[in-house]
Amino acid sequence: MRIGLAGAGRIGARHAAALCELPEVEALVVADADAARARALAARLTGAWSGAPAERKAPDGPPLPGGAAGRPSAEILTAGSSGPPGSSDGRAVDIRAAGDVADLFSAGLDGLVVAAATDAHADLVERALAAGLPVFCEKPLASDVDGTFQIVASAKKAGVPVQVGFQRRFDAGNAAAREALASGRLGWLHTVRSCSFDPAPPPPEYVPTSGGLFRDCVIHDLDLIRFVTGREVVRVMASGANRGEDFFRENGDVDTGSALLVLDDGTLAQVSATRYNAAGYDARLELFGSKDSIVAGLDGRTPVTAVPEHGEGPPNPYAGFLERFSDAYDAELRAFVDVVAGRRANPCPPEDALEAFYLAEACELSMREGRVVGAGEVRR
């Protein structure tokens, strides 16, 4: 299988390493709007894989997937190199840097992974659909509802799968929570709580194009609640606050937000998010039912401390989402390869991304206008 990767930044580097570990992937073609960055990805990964597994890290990222006996999962081969490297299981993996992103569409690909800048997502997905290429795209599919709606229509017309990168669906804890609820173990569900707490705010230059806290961050919680419960949200009430850096307020954003959701069976769901959780990265999902209650995302690295205190907090709390959801990122790419091979149905279609975007829009509208917003108000 020959896979293309559009985007050579932090998440692109991580995806490149994970794709090389998949036995079906025989070749990987990497491209970026900055061709030098695509070539540099090769050098960075090769250097990062020179040590033991625990020492192998992507620049400013989590440990990269490692091979057996401390071997790198693959070495990067850029155009002009002498031959294909080997994966950790001895396979030859041909990894090349394309001259530019346009070259991906003439590279004989079987599928495309889009991890480029957000404003490039929609065009790359549309081009992949026009070429008949199954595509995996990091969220968001587009920068607004209209663009997302158009991709849903294009995907239906093309009959080509578009898998959206809502990686929390593939987290083992979240999957177990979904199964527990479906089994009846919890009884009837009355309350859901989900949180997304970043340890520190993003750079100021990120905020103007982020879409805001609800579209950028809370959208993961909104998708997860729909996925785990199997219910639809009928109305929301949201609020936000700014108590940190001025650049959030200056860009019409908030650094902390919460939303109360009413699901179509009467279940209440609460979502909380902040850019300021210095204890570490915290993403948990709690389900409370008439028979039992469970939590996903609570382990020895969750940045919380019980009081009265039993010693200090975790010695090595999660530093960010790439670390917290490392296994989930691997799992979603394994699923995509299965989709490309025709072995499974699309686990996260664009229609679900559109629904999550609708709910993020409803939260944003509720916060701005200080009122309850029905989900139907924002749907097309």
C-alpha positions in Angstrom: 0.0 0.0 0.0 1.3 3.4 -1.0 0.2 6.3 1.4 0.6 10.0 0.9 1.1 12.4 3.9 0.3 16.1 3.4 1.9 18.1 6.2 5.3 17.7 7.8 4.7 19.5 11.1 4.5 18.0 14.6 1.4 15.8 14.0 2.6 14.9 10.5 5.9 13.6 11.9 4.0 11.5 14.4 1.7 10.1 11.7 4.7 9.3 9.5 6.3 7.2 12.2 3.1 5.4 13.0 2.3 4.7 9.3 5.7 3.1 8.8 4.9 0.5 11.6 1.8 -0.7 9.7 2.6 -3.9 7.8 0.4 -2.9 4.8 2.3 0.3 4.2 5.1 -0.4 1.7 5.7 3.2 0.7 5.1 6.7 2.1 5.2 9.9 0.2 5.6 13.0 2.4 4.8 16.6 1.2 4.4 20.0 2.7 3.7 23.5 1.5 7.3 24.1 2.5 9.3 21.5 0.5 12.3 22.0 2.8 10.2 21.1 5.8 9.2 17.8 4.1 12.8 17.0 3.6 13.7 18.1 7.1 11.1 15.7 8.5 13.3 12.8 7.2 16.4 14.1 8.9 14.6 14.8 12.2 13.0 11.4 12.4 16.2 9.6 11.4 18.1 11.4 14.2 15.2 10.8 16.7 15.3 7.1 16.1 19.0 6.7 16.7 18.6 5.9 20.4 16.7 3.5 22.6 12.9 3.6 22.4 12.5 5.6 25.5 14.9 8.2 24.1 13.3 8.6 20.7 11.2 11.7 20.5 9.9 13.9 17.8 10.9 17.6 18.2 8.4 19.1 20.7 6.4 15.9 20.6 5.8 12.6 22.3 7.9 9.4 22.0 7.6 8.1 18.5 6.4 4.5 17.9 9.4 2.2 18.3 10.4 -1.1 16.8 11.6 -4.3 18.4 14.9 -4.5 20.3 15.4 -0.7 20.2 15.4 -0.4 16.5 13.8 2.6 14.8 10.5 1.7 13.3 11.7 2.9 9.9 14.4 5.2 8.6 13.4 8.0 6.4 14.4 7.9 2.8 14.1 11.2 0.9 14.2 11.6 -2.8 17.7 11.0 -4.1 18.7 8.5 -1.3 20.2 5.2 -2.2 17.5 2.7 -1.2 14.6 1.9 0.9 15.0 1.5 4.7 13.7 -1.3 6.8 10.8 -1.3 9.2 11.1 -2.8 12.7 9.8 -6.1 11.3 12.3 -6.2 8.5 10.1 -4.9 5.7 11.4 -2.5 3.2 9.6 0.8 3.5 10.1 3.3 0.7 9.7 6.8 2.2 10.1 9.8 -0.1 9.7 13.5 0.1 7.6 14.9 -2.8 8.6 18.2 -4.4 5.4 19.8 -3.4 1.9 18.9 -2.2 0.5 18.8 -5.8 3.0 16.0 -6.6 1.1 13.7 -4.1 -1.8 13.4 -6.6 0.5 11.9 -9.3 2.4 9.6 -7.0 0.2 6.5 -7.5 -1.2 6.6 -4.0 -3.8 4.3 -2.5 -4.8 6.7 0.3 -3.9 10.2 1.6 -3.4 11.4 5.2 -4.0 15.2 5.6 -2.1 16.8 8.5 -1.4 20.1 6.9 -2.4 23.6 8.1 -6.1 23.9 8.9 -6.8 26.3 6.0 -5.5 23.7 3.5 -7.7 20.8 4.7 -10.8 21.4 2.6 -8.9 21.8 -0.7 -6.7 18.7 -0.1 -9.7 16.6 0.8 -11.7 17.8 -2.2 -8.7 17.0 -4.5 -8.4 13.6 -3.0 -12.1 12.9 -3.6 -11.8 14.1 -7.2 -8.9 11.6 -7.6 -10.9 8.8 -6.0 -8.4 8.5 -3.1 -9.6 7.5 0.4 -8.5 10.2 2.7 -7.9 10.6 6.4 -8.0 14.2 7.6 -7.2 15.8 10.9 -10.1 17.9 12.2 -11.4 20.2 11.1 -12.4 19.1 7.6 -12.9 22.8 6.8 -12.7 26.1 8.6 -16.5 26.7 8.8 -19.8 24.9 8.6 -20.4 25.7 4.9 -17.0 24.1 3.9 -17.7 21.1 6.0 -21.1 20.7 4.5 -19.6 20.9 1.0 -17.1 18.1 1.8 -19.9 15.9 3.1 -21.8 16.4 -0.2 -18.6 15.8 -2.2 -17.8 12.6 -0.4 -21.3 11.2 -0.9 -21.2 12.0 -4.6 -17.7 10.5 -5.0 -18.5 7.4 -3.0 -15.0 7.7 -1.5 -14.4 7.4 2.3 -13.3 10.4 4.3 -12.2 9.5 7.8 -12.0 12.4 10.3 -9.3 12.5 12.9 -11.3 12.5 16.1 -8.8 10.3 17.9 -10.6 10.2 21.2 -12.9 7.6 19.7 -10.0 5.2 19.5 -8.8 5.7 23.1 -9.1 2.4 25.0 -10.8 4.0 28.0 -13.4 5.8 25.9 -14.1 2.7 23.9 -14.6 0.7 27.1 -17.0 3.4 28.5 -19.0 3.1 25.3 -19.2 -0.7 25.6 -20.1 -0.5 29.3 -23.0 1.9 28.6 -24.3 -0.2 25.6 -24.1 -3.4 27.8 -26.6 -2.0 30.3 -24.0 -2.1 33.1 -24.7 1.5 34.0 -28.4 1.3 33.9 -30.0 4.5 32.4 -27.6 7.3 32.0 -28.4 10.6 33.8 -25.1 12.6 33.7 -22.0 12.9 31.5 -19.0 15.0 32.2 -16.2 15.6 29.8 -13.1 17.8 30.2 -10.3 19.1 28.0 -7.7 21.0 30.1 -4.5 22.2 28.4 -1.5 22.7 30.6 -0.6 26.1 29.0 -2.0 28.4 26.4 -1.0 28.1 22.7 1.2 30.7 21.1 -0.6 34.1 20.5 -0.3 33.7 16.7 -2.3 30.4 16.9 -5.4 32.0 18.4 -6.7 34.2 15.5 -7.0 31.2 13.1 -8.0 28.6 15.7 -11.7 29.1 15.5 -12.0 29.7 19.2 -12.1 27.4 22.2 -15.3 25.6 21.4 -14.5 24.9 17.7 -10.8 24.1 18.3 -10.9 22.2 21.6 -14.4 21.4 22.9 -15.4 20.0 19.6 -13.5 16.8 20.6 -15.7 16.5 23.7 -18.8 17.1 21.7 -18.0 14.4 19.2 -17.0 12.0 22.0 -20.3 12.5 23.8 -22.3 11.7 20.7 -20.1 8.7 20.0 -20.1 7.1 23.4 -23.8 7.7 24.2 -25.2 7.2 20.8 -27.6 10.1 21.4 -28.0 13.5 19.8 -27.8 16.9 21.5 -31.0 18.9 21.3 -29.9 22.1 23.0 -26.9 23.8 24.7 -26.2 26.6 27.1 -22.6 27.7 27.1 -20.4 30.4 28.8 -16.8 31.5 28.7 -14.3 33.5 30.7 -11.0 35.3 30.3 -8.7 35.5 33.2 -5.4 34.8 31.5 -3.5 36.4 28.6 -5.1 39.4 26.8 -4.6 37.9 23.3 -7.6 35.6 23.8 -9.9 38.5 24.5 -8.3 40.6 21.8 -9.2 37.9 19.2 -12.7 37.4 20.4 -11.9 34.1 22.1 -12.0 32.8 25.7 -9.4 30.8 27.6 -12.0 28.8 29.7 -15.4 27.6 28.7 -18.2 25.3 29.8 -21.4 24.0 28.2 -24.4 22.2 29.5 -25.9 19.9 26.9 -29.3 18.2 26.9 -29.4 14.9 25.0 -32.5 13.6 23.2 -33.2 11.1 26.0 -33.0 13.7 28.7 -29.4 12.9 29.8 -27.5 16.0 30.9 -23.9 16.4 29.8 -21.4 19.0 31.0 -18.3 19.9 29.0 -15.4 22.0 30.5 -12.2 23.2 28.8 -9.4 25.6 29.6 -6.1 26.7 28.3 -4.7 27.0 31.9 -4.2 23.8 33.7 -0.7 24.0 34.9 -0.9 20.5 36.6 -0.8 18.9 33.2 -2.9 17.8 30.3 -6.3 16.4 31.5 -8.9 14.8 29.2 -11.5 12.7 31.1 -14.9 11.3 30.4 -17.3 10.4 33.2 -20.5 8.5 32.9 -23.1 8.3 35.7 -25.9 5.9 35.5 -28.7 4.6 37.7 -26.7 1.4 38.4 -23.0 2.3 38.1 -20.6 5.1 37.4 -17.3 5.0 35.4 -14.5 7.3 34.3 -12.2 7.1 31.3 -8.8 8.8 31.4 -8.1 8.5 35.1 -4.7 6.8 35.6 -1.4 7.3 37.3 -0.5 10.2 35.0 -3.8 12.1 35.2 -2.9 15.6 36.7 -5.2 15.6 39.7 -4.4 15.3 43.4 -6.8 13.9 46.0 -7.5 15.9 49.2 -6.8 15.5 52.0 -3.6 14.9 50.1 -2.0 11.5 50.0 1.4 12.6 48.9 2.1 14.7 45.9 0.4 14.6 42.5 1.5 12.3 39.7 5.3 12.5 39.1 5.0 12.4 35.4 1.6 14.0 34.3 0.6 14.1 30.7 2.2 17.0 29.0 -0.2 17.3 26.0 -2.7 15.6 23.8 -0.2 13.8 21.6 1.2 12.1 24.7 -2.2 11.4 26.4 -3.7 9.9 23.2 -0.6 8.3 21.7 -2.2 4.8 21.4 -5.4 6.4 20.0 -3.5 8.1 17.2 -1.9 4.8 16.3 -5.3 3.0 16.4 -7.0 5.6 14.1 -4.3 5.2 11.5 -4.6 1.4 11.7 -8.3 1.8 11.1 -7.7 4.1 8.1 -5.4 1.5 6.5 -8.2 -1.0 7.0 -10.6 1.4 5.4 -8.3 1.8 2.4 -8.0 -2.0 2.1 -11.8 -2.4 2.2 -11.7 -4.4 5.4 -13.9 -2.2 7.5 -16.4 0.6 7.3 -15.4 4.2 7.9 -15.3 4.6 11.8 -15.5 8.4 11.7 -17.3 9.7 8.6 -17.6 13.4 7.6 -21.2 13.5 8.6 -20.1 13.1 12.2 -17.6 15.9 11.8 -20.4 18.1 10.6 -22.6 17.3 13.6 -19.7 18.1 16.0 -19.2 21.4 14.1 -22.9 22.2 14.4 -22.7 21.7 18.2 -19.6 23.8 18.5 -21.3 26.6 16.6 -24.3 26.3 18.9 -22.0 26.6 21.9 -20.4 29.6 20.4 -23.7 31.3 19.7 -25.0 30.5 23.2 -21.9 32.0 24.8 -22.2 35.2 22.6 -25.9 35.7 23.1 -26.2 34.4 26.7 -29.1 32.1 25.9 -30.1 28.4 25.3 -29.6 27.5 21.7 -31.4 24.6 20.1 -29.2 22.4 17.8 -31.7 22.9 15.0 -30.9 26.6 14.9 -27.4 26.0 13.5 -28.1 22.9 11.3 -28.4 23.3 7.5 
